[in-house]
Amino acid sequence: MATLEREWAEVAELWRTSLEQRRTVQQHLMEALAGKAVDVALALLSPEIYTQMVFDSDWSPERYERWVHDTVSAAAGI
């Protein structure tokens, strides 16, 4: 019985290690995506882009807002 308990303890430890490794990979992925999304948002949310799209290209503010939302979401992988 002690052998089985040790084996289960080893399996549980391997499971925890695997979960921690997966969490680390996912965290790095989210940080990379967030960094990219920040760069995209910074460009898209500039006053110059808003002016160009809404006033110069006759987009409605709602269309601009949807475009920014969709583009930043895509950049973030959402």
The first five atom37 places (N, CA, C, CB, O) and aatype in JSON, in Angstrom:
{
  "aatype": [12, 0, 16, 10, 6, 1, 6, 17, 0, 6, 19, 0, 6, 10, 17, 1, 16, 15, 10, 6, 5, 1, 1, 16, 19, 5, 5, 8, 10, 12, 6, 0, 10, 0, 7, 11, 0, 19, 3, 19, 0, 10, 0, 10, 10, 15, 14, 6, 9, 18, 16, 5, 12, 19, 13, 3, 15, 3, 17, 15, 14, 6, 1, 18, 6, 1, 17, 19, 8, 3, 16, 19, 15, 0, 0, 0, 7, 9],
  "atom_mask": [
    [1, 1, 1, 1, 1],
    [1, 1, 1, 1, 1],
    [1, 1, 1, 1, 1],
    [1, 1, 1, 1, 1],
    [1, 1, 1, 1, 1],
    [1, 1, 1, 1, 1],
    [1, 1, 1, 1, 1],
    [1, 1, 1, 1, 1],
    [1, 1, 1, 1, 1],
    [1, 1, 1, 1, 1],
    [1, 1, 1, 1, 1],
    [1, 1, 1, 1, 1],
    [1, 1, 1, 1, 1],
    [1, 1, 1, 1, 1],
    [1, 1, 1, 1, 1],
    [1, 1, 1, 1, 1],
    [1, 1, 1, 1, 1],
    [1, 1, 1, 1, 1],
    [1, 1, 1, 1, 1],
    [1, 1, 1, 1, 1],
    [1, 1, 1, 1, 1],
    [1, 1, 1, 1, 1],
    [1, 1, 1, 1, 1],
    [1, 1, 1, 1, 1],
    [1, 1, 1, 1, 1],
    [1, 1, 1, 1, 1],
    [1, 1, 1, 1, 1],
    [1, 1, 1, 1, 1],
    [1, 1, 1, 1, 1],
    [1, 1, 1, 1, 1],
    [1, 1, 1, 1, 1],
    [1, 1, 1, 1, 1],
    [1, 1, 1, 1, 1],
    [1, 1, 1, 1, 1],
    [1, 1, 1, 0, 1],
    [1, 1, 1, 1, 1],
    [1, 1, 1, 1, 1],
    [1, 1, 1, 1, 1],
    [1, 1, 1, 1, 1],
    [1, 1, 1, 1, 1],
    [1, 1, 1, 1, 1],
    [1, 1, 1, 1, 1],
    [1, 1, 1, 1, 1],
    [1, 1, 1, 1, 1],
    [1, 1, 1, 1, 1],
    [1, 1, 1, 1, 1],
    [1, 1, 1, 1, 1],
    [1, 1, 1, 1, 1],
    [1, 1, 1, 1, 1],
    [1, 1, 1, 1, 1],
    [1, 1, 1, 1, 1],
    [1, 1, 1, 1, 1],
    [1, 1, 1, 1, 1],
    [1, 1, 1, 1, 1],
    [1, 1, 1, 1, 1],
    [1, 1, 1, 1, 1],
    [1, 1, 1, 1, 1],
    [1, 1, 1, 1, 1],
    [1, 1, 1, 1, 1],
    [1, 1, 1, 1, 1],
    [1, 1, 1, 1, 1],
    [1, 1, 1, 1, 1],
    [1, 1, 1, 1, 1],
    [1, 1, 1, 1, 1],
    [1, 1, 1, 1, 1],
    [1, 1, 1, 1, 1],
    [1, 1, 1, 1, 1],
    [1, 1, 1, 1, 1],
    [1, 1, 1, 1, 1],
    [1, 1, 1, 1, 1],
    [1, 1, 1, 1, 1],
    [1, 1, 1, 1, 1],
    [1, 1, 1, 1, 1],
    [1, 1, 1, 1, 1],
    [1, 1, 1, 1, 1],
    [1, 1, 1, 1, 1],
    [1, 1, 1, 0, 1],
    [1, 1, 1, 1, 1]
  ],
  "atom_positions": [
    [[0.81, -1.19, 0.0], [0.0, 0.0, 0.0], [0.86, 1.26, 0.0], [-0.93, 0.0, 1.2], [0.51, 2.24, -0.66]],
    [[1.96, 1.25, 0.71], [2.84, 2.41, 0.77], [3.39, 2.73, -0.62], [3.98, 2.18, 1.76], [3.59, 3.9, -0.96]],
    [[3.65, 1.71, -1.42], [4.16, 1.92, -2.77], [3.14, 2.66, -3.63], [4.53, 0.56, -3.43], [3.48, 3.59, -4.35]],
    [[1.89, 2.25, -3.53], [0.82, 2.89, -4.29], [0.68, 4.36, -3.86], [-0.51, 2.15, -4.09], [0.49, 5.23, -4.72]],
    [[0.75, 4.64, -2.59], [0.65, 6.02, -2.1], [1.81, 6.87, -2.62], [0.64, 6.04, -0.56], [1.61, 8.02, -3.0]],
    [[3.01, 6.29, -2.65], [4.17, 7.02, -3.19], [3.98, 7.3, -4.67], [5.47, 6.23, -2.95], [4.3, 8.38, -5.16]],
    [[3.46, 6.32, -5.4], [3.24, 6.5, -6.83], [2.19, 7.59, -7.08], [2.79, 5.18, -7.48], [2.36, 8.42, -7.97]],
    [[1.11, 7.59, -6.29], [0.1, 8.62, -6.44], [0.67, 10.0, -6.09], [-1.1, 8.32, -5.55], [0.35, 10.99, -6.75]],
    [[1.51, 10.06, -5.09], [2.15, 11.32, -4.71], [3.05, 11.8, -5.85], [2.97, 11.16, -3.39], [3.1, 13.0, -6.14]],
    [[3.75, 10.89, -6.49], [4.61, 11.25, -7.61], [3.77, 11.74, -8.8], [5.48, 10.04, -8.03], [4.12, 12.73, -9.44]],
    [[2.67, 11.06, -9.08], [1.78, 11.49, -10.16], [1.22, 12.88, -9.85], [0.63, 10.46, -10.35], [1.17, 13.74, -10.73]],
    [[0.81, 13.1, -8.62], [0.27, 14.4, -8.23], [1.32, 15.5, -8.41], [-0.22, 14.37, -6.77], [1.01, 16.6, -8.86]],
    [[2.55, 15.21, -8.06], [3.63, 16.2, -8.22], [3.89, 16.47, -9.7], [4.92, 15.71, -7.54], [4.08, 17.62, -10.09]],
    [[3.89, 15.44, -10.52], [4.07, 15.62, -11.96], [2.93, 16.46, -12.54], [4.14, 14.25, -12.68], [3.15, 17.32, -13.39]],
    [[1.73, 16.21, -12.06], [0.57, 16.98, -12.52], [0.73, 18.45, -12.18], [-0.73, 16.42, -11.9], [0.48, 19.32, -13.01]],
    [[1.14, 18.74, -10.94], [1.34, 20.13, -10.52], [2.43, 20.79, -11.35], [1.71, 20.2, -9.01], [2.29, 21.94, -11.77]],
    [[3.52, 20.07, -11.59], [4.61, 20.61, -12.39], [4.14, 20.92, -13.81], [5.79, 19.64, -12.43], [4.47, 21.97, -14.36]],
    [[3.38, 20.01, -14.38], [2.85, 20.22, -15.73], [1.95, 21.45, -15.78], [2.08, 18.97, -16.21], [2.04, 22.25, -16.7]],
    [[1.1, 21.59, -14.79], [0.2, 22.74, -14.73], [0.99, 24.04, -14.6], [-0.78, 22.59, -13.55], [0.67, 25.03, -15.27]],
    [[1.99, 24.05, -13.77], [2.83, 25.24, -13.59], [3.54, 25.6, -14.9], [3.87, 25.02, -12.47], [3.63, 26.77, -15.25]],
    [[4.04, 24.59, -15.62], [4.72, 24.84, -16.89], [3.74, 25.39, -17.93], [5.38, 23.55, -17.41], [4.06, 26.32, -18.67]],
    [[2.54, 24.82, -18.0], [1.54, 25.31, -18.94], [1.15, 26.74, -18.6], [0.3, 24.4, -18.93], [0.99, 27.57, -19.49]],
    [[1.0, 27.02, -17.31], [0.64, 28.37, -16.89], [1.74, 29.36, -17.29], [0.41, 28.41, -15.35], [1.44, 30.46, -17.76]],
    [[2.99, 28.99, -17.12], [4.11, 29.86, -17.49], [4.1, 30.15, -18.98], [5.44, 29.22, -17.09], [4.27, 31.3, -19.39]],
    [[3.89, 29.12, -19.8], [3.84, 29.31, -21.25], [2.68, 30.23, -21.62], [3.7, 27.94, -21.97], [2.86, 31.14, -22.42]],
    [[1.51, 30.0, -21.05], [0.34, 30.83, -21.35], [0.55, 32.28, -20.9], [-0.9, 30.25, -20.68], [0.13, 33.21, -21.58]],
    [[1.21, 32.45, -19.77], [1.48, 33.8, -19.28], [2.39, 34.54, -20.24], [2.11, 33.76, -17.87], [2.13, 35.7, -20.57]],
    [[3.45, 33.89, -20.71], [4.36, 34.53, -21.66], [3.63, 34.85, -22.98], [5.57, 33.62, -21.93], [3.87, 35.9, -23.58]],
    [[2.77, 33.95, -23.41], [2.0, 34.19, -24.63], [1.1, 35.41, -24.46], [1.16, 32.95, -24.98], [1.05, 36.27, -25.34]],
    [[0.38, 35.48, -23.34], [-0.52, 36.61, -23.11], [0.24, 37.92, -23.01], [-1.35, 36.38, -21.85], [-0.22, 38.95, -23.49]],
    [[1.41, 37.9, -22.38], [2.22, 39.11, -22.27], [2.68, 39.57, -23.64], [3.43, 38.87, -21.35], [2.67, 40.77, -23.93]],
    [[3.08, 38.63, -24.49], [3.52, 38.98, -25.85], [2.35, 39.54, -26.66], [4.12, 37.75, -26.56], [2.5, 40.54, -27.36]],
    [[1.2, 38.89, -26.56], [0.03, 39.38, -27.29], [-0.41, 40.75, -26.78], [-1.13, 38.39, -27.18], [-0.77, 41.63, -27.56]],
    [[-0.37, 40.93, -25.47], [-0.78, 42.21, -24.89], [0.16, 43.32, -25.36], [-0.79, 42.13, -23.35], [-0.28, 44.42, -25.67]],
    [[1.46, 43.02, -25.41], [2.42, 44.01, -25.88], [2.13, 44.43, -27.3], [0.0, 0.0, 0.0], [2.18, 45.62, -27.63]],
    [[1.81, 43.46, -28.16], [1.48, 43.76, -29.54], [0.19, 44.57, -29.61], [1.34, 42.46, -30.35], [0.1, 45.53, -30.37]],
    [[-0.8, 44.18, -28.82], [-2.07, 44.88, -28.82], [-1.91, 46.32, -28.36], [-3.08, 44.15, -27.93], [-2.56, 47.22, -28.88]],
    [[-1.04, 46.55, -27.39], [-0.79, 47.92, -26.91], [-0.21, 48.77, -28.04], [0.17, 47.91, -25.7], [-0.63, 49.91, -28.23]],
    [[0.73, 48.21, -28.78], [1.33, 48.95, -29.9], [0.27, 49.3, -30.95], [2.46, 48.13, -30.55], [0.22, 50.42, -31.46]],
    [[-0.57, 48.32, -31.27], [-1.62, 48.55, -32.26], [-2.62, 49.59, -31.74], [-2.35, 47.23, -32.6], [-3.0, 50.5, -32.48]],
    [[-3.03, 49.46, -30.5], [-3.99, 50.42, -29.92], [-3.4, 51.82, -29.9], [-4.39, 49.99, -28.51], [-4.1, 52.79, -30.2]],
    [[-2.15, 51.93, -29.56], [-1.51, 53.25, -29.52], [-1.57, 53.92, -30.89], [-0.06, 53.13, -29.05], [-1.84, 55.11, -30.99]],
    [[-1.33, 53.16, -31.93], [-1.38, 53.71, -33.28], [-2.81, 54.06, -33.69], [-0.77, 52.74, -34.28], [-3.06, 55.14, -34.21]],
    [[-3.73, 53.14, -33.45], [-5.11, 53.34, -33.91], [-5.86, 54.41, -33.14], [-5.86, 52.05, -33.81], [-6.75, 55.07, -33.69]],
    [[-5.51, 54.6, -31.9], [-6.23, 55.56, -31.06], [-5.63, 56.96, -31.08], [-6.27, 55.06, -29.65], [-5.98, 57.81, -30.26]],
    [[-4.72, 57.19, -32.01], [-4.14, 58.52, -32.09], [-5.16, 59.51, -32.64], [-2.87, 58.51, -32.97], [-6.01, 59.13, -33.44]],
    [[-5.09, 60.75, -32.22], [-6.02, 61.76, -32.73], [-5.94, 61.91, -34.26], [-5.74, 63.11, -32.06], [-6.94, 62.2, -34.92]],
    [[-4.75, 61.71, -34.79], [-4.57, 61.85, -36.24], [-5.36, 60.78, -37.01], [-3.09, 61.75, -36.6], [-5.99, 61.09, -38.02]],
    [[-5.32, 59.56, -36.53], [-6.05, 58.47, -37.2], [-7.55, 58.7, -37.07], [-5.66, 57.09, -36.6], [-8.29, 58.52, -38.04]],
    [[-7.99, 59.1, -35.89], [-9.43, 59.4, -35.71], [-9.87, 60.48, -36.69], [-9.71, 59.84, -34.25], [-10.89, 60.34, -37.37]],
    [[-9.11, 61.55, -36.74], [-9.45, 62.66, -37.64], [-9.47, 62.2, -39.09], [-8.45, 63.81, -37.47], [-10.38, 62.53, -39.85]],
    [[-8.47, 61.44, -39.46], [-8.39, 60.97, -40.84], [-9.59, 60.08, -41.19], [-7.08, 60.19, -41.07], [-10.18, 60.24, -42.26]],
    [[-9.94, 59.17, -40.32], [-11.01, 58.23, -40.63], [-12.4, 58.87, -40.51], [-10.92, 57.02, -39.71], [-13.25, 58.67, -41.38]],
    [[-12.62, 59.63, -39.45], [-13.97, 60.17, -39.2], [-14.24, 61.43, -40.01], [-14.15, 60.46, -37.71], [-15.31, 61.57, -40.6]],
    [[-13.3, 62.34, -40.03], [-13.56, 63.61, -40.72], [-13.14, 63.59, -42.19], [-12.83, 64.73, -40.0], [-13.86, 64.1, -43.05]],
    [[-11.99, 63.01, -42.47], [-11.49, 63.02, -43.84], [-12.07, 61.89, -44.7], [-9.98, 62.94, -43.84], [-12.25, 62.06, -45.9]],
    [[-12.37, 60.76, -44.09], [-12.88, 59.61, -44.86], [-14.36, 59.36, -44.63], [-12.1, 58.37, -44.5], [-14.91, 58.37, -45.12]],
    [[-14.99, 60.24, -43.89], [-16.43, 60.17, -43.65], [-16.91, 58.9, -42.96], [-17.16, 60.31, -44.94], [-18.02, 58.44, -43.21]],
    [[-16.08, 58.33, -42.1], [-16.53, 57.21, -41.27], [-17.36, 57.79, -40.12], [-15.31, 56.35, -40.72], [-17.1, 58.9, -39.65]],
    [[-18.34, 57.04, -39.68], [-19.05, 57.46, -38.47], [-18.17, 57.14, -37.26], [-20.46, 56.74, -38.36], [-17.32, 56.24, -37.34]],
    [[-18.36, 57.85, -36.16], [-17.6, 57.5, -34.95], [-17.83, 56.05, -34.53], [-17.99, 58.43, -33.79], [-16.92, 55.39, -34.02]],
    [[-19.05, 55.54, -34.76], [-19.34, 54.14, -34.4], [-18.54, 53.18, -35.28], [-20.85, 53.85, -34.54], [-18.04, 52.16, -34.8]],
    [[-18.44, 53.5, -36.56], [-17.65, 52.63, -37.46], [-16.19, 52.63, -37.03], [-17.77, 53.09, -38.94], [-15.55, 51.57, -36.99]],
    [[-15.65, 53.79, -36.72], [-14.27, 53.89, -36.24], [-14.09, 53.06, -34.97], [-13.89, 55.36, -35.98], [-13.11, 52.33, -34.83]],
    [[-15.04, 53.19, -34.04], [-14.95, 52.46, -32.78], [-14.96, 50.94, -33.03], [-16.12, 52.85, -31.86], [-14.17, 50.21, -32.44]],
    [[-15.84, 50.47, -33.9], [-15.89, 49.04, -34.22], [-14.58, 48.58, -34.86], [-17.06, 48.73, -35.17], [-14.07, 47.51, -34.53]],
    [[-14.03, 49.39, -35.76], [-12.78, 49.06, -36.44], [-11.64, 48.95, -35.44], [-12.46, 50.11, -37.51], [-10.85, 48.01, -35.49]],
    [[-11.56, 49.93, -34.54], [-10.51, 49.88, -33.51], [-10.69, 48.64, -32.65], [-10.53, 51.16, -32.63], [-9.73, 47.9, -32.41]],
    [[-11.9, 48.39, -32.19], [-12.18, 47.22, -31.35], [-11.77, 45.94, -32.06], [-13.67, 47.17, -30.97], [-11.06, 45.11, -31.48]],
    [[-12.21, 45.77, -33.29], [-11.92, 44.55, -34.03], [-10.43, 44.38, -34.29], [-12.68, 44.55, -35.35], [-9.9, 43.27, -34.18]],
    [[-9.76, 45.46, -34.63], [-8.33, 45.39, -34.97], [-7.5, 45.1, -33.73], [-7.87, 46.69, -35.63], [-6.59, 44.27, -33.77]],
    [[-7.79, 45.78, -32.63], [-7.04, 45.54, -31.39], [-7.32, 44.13, -30.87], [-7.4, 46.59, -30.31], [-6.42, 43.45, -30.38]],
    [[-8.57, 43.69, -30.97], [-8.91, 42.33, -30.55], [-8.15, 41.3, -31.38], [-10.43, 42.08, -30.67], [-7.62, 40.32, -30.83]],
    [[-8.08, 41.5, -32.67], [-7.34, 40.58, -33.54], [-5.86, 40.59, -33.19], [-7.53, 40.96, -35.02], [-5.22, 39.53, -33.17]],
    [[-5.31, 41.76, -32.91], [-3.89, 41.85, -32.54], [-3.61, 41.13, -31.23], [-3.46, 43.32, -32.42], [-2.53, 40.57, -31.04]],
    [[-4.59, 41.15, -30.34], [-4.42, 40.49, -29.05], [-4.77, 39.01, -29.12], [-5.29, 41.17, -28.01], [-4.57, 38.27, -28.15]],
    [[-5.27, 38.59, -30.26], [-5.64, 37.18, -30.4], [-6.92, 36.83, -29.71], [0.0, 0.0, 0.0], [-7.13, 35.68, -29.31]],
    [[-7.78, 37.81, -29.55], [-9.06, 37.59, -28.86], [-10.13, 37.23, -29.87], [-9.47, 38.84, -28.04], [-11.28, 37.01, -29.49]]
  ]
}
